[in-house]
Amino acid sequence: MSNVPAVNITLMYSPAARVVHERAMSLSAGVTVMHALQDSGLLTDCPEIDLAQPEAFTVCIWGKKTTPHHVLRDLDRIEIVRPLTVDPKVARRERFQTQGTSRAGLFSKRRAGAKSGY
């Protein structure tokens, strides 16, 4: 039995909406983000991930951008984030235009007999 402490991490990647690849791993202490990605096998299972292109994918730890040479700590969660396809403000504006004021927003669910706006 070795005395090298283990680092337990979770690796997350979502290639599309409602599709999530999650891998829990136990690695030796001092491992970097890039070594964890290579050891996970996710880069071979999902060939669309190209970390050489920084505008294509971002690597984060608990939602904060990091570098591939960052040394991991116990219970870190590595997230591979794909770029947004639509600006959230534009999507919300378009959704509101199609739904109208009766089905969207704060006052969309009214109780029967309630005053307007309550």
Steps between C-alpha positions, in 0.01 A plus 500: 500500500651834397497813712431732207182696581217475251308786345134431427367708212196512277519572128195649327427562131171578327517469120134599457200605703389235751802279421768483770814288523612471861803307621615461859871430528755438771849614399832550671574834666671763284310410183421784259179572311648378171621172652155442651335560162737258329459233770120526487477388137246773431719660231497173303128429562401853392731592210322834447680636808806689376664682788762643264237745377423728798197657331340157449507361855580636845620295796370607841522383859168556676403755232820705515726499196832321550811394310596145396802519734296571813570248780180338624385479859273248665131522400562732203250487215645553152247632249556513126280785379389537139439845353153653495317468170247775578534812713274447808360853475400450138342160579296648785383789281392261222322272748310795642395615153359157410328434836367849559428662834225260606725192522838648590641694786418563863121525466438205270341280769203676655252359745140495387332827601826672596572859404719563199867513603460303825 
